[in-house]
Amino acid sequence: MLKAEEFSFYKDLKEEERRLVRDNLREYTFSRGAQVYNGECTGLLYVESGRLRVYTLSETGREITLYRITEGGICLFSASCALHGVNFDVFAVAETQVRLLLIPAEIYKKLSERSIAVSAFTNELMARRFSEVMWVLDEVLNKKFDARLASLLLKEEEYAGTADLKVTHEQLAAHLGTVREAVSRMLKYFESEGLLELSRGTIRISDPEGLKEVAQKE
């Protein structure tokens, strides 16, 4: 049975609105690396398990990660056509195998128009996501590249639960909105400083405290 109650606003809906959610709720599974959202208006996505990477593209087509959505998180921009005055090009890819619940866009739009609870949920989540986007923008504009890369490596360690990271230089570059060569040069510098060890297909963090010091640099 699909879990409509996973959406926090569900408990505040009228029975007719709850039925509308239950009757239209869909469940999908995507394999690692699959494109989940490609700019089209699909609906409100809830991550039952796994992790999504939400990113945007520069004018030259370079990716930059805006935020990740982990288990229990919501992807709001996939329902952009149900949001007033929102025109923001973002995309989402599965970083791991993910299982998603979807409330179709037309259903979510109806709920937003009928329910104060859904409207309040939308406004709160939109404010949180834009705050995350602005944080990324501030990082890009004001933080040195070595600090941004160090911070990303520590976040990857947190997600992986191990100091041995199975992540490519190209993937790191996509997160940061830069080129692979720049990442490779900085990783080699980190290695020369004893912060990590590089091997084929693996980056091993050997000095997490030292990496934290770099990440905290202004």
Beta strands, then each sheet from edge to edge (+ up, - down):
strand 1: 26-30
strand 2: 35-37
strand 3: 43-49
strand 4: 52-57
strand 5: 63-69
strand 6: 74-75
strand 7: 91-94
strand 8: 98-104
strand 9: 164-165
strand 10: 196-199
strand 11: 202-205
sheet 1: 1+ 8- 3+ 6-
sheet 2: 2+ 7- 4+ 5-
sheet 3: 9+ 11- 10+
end
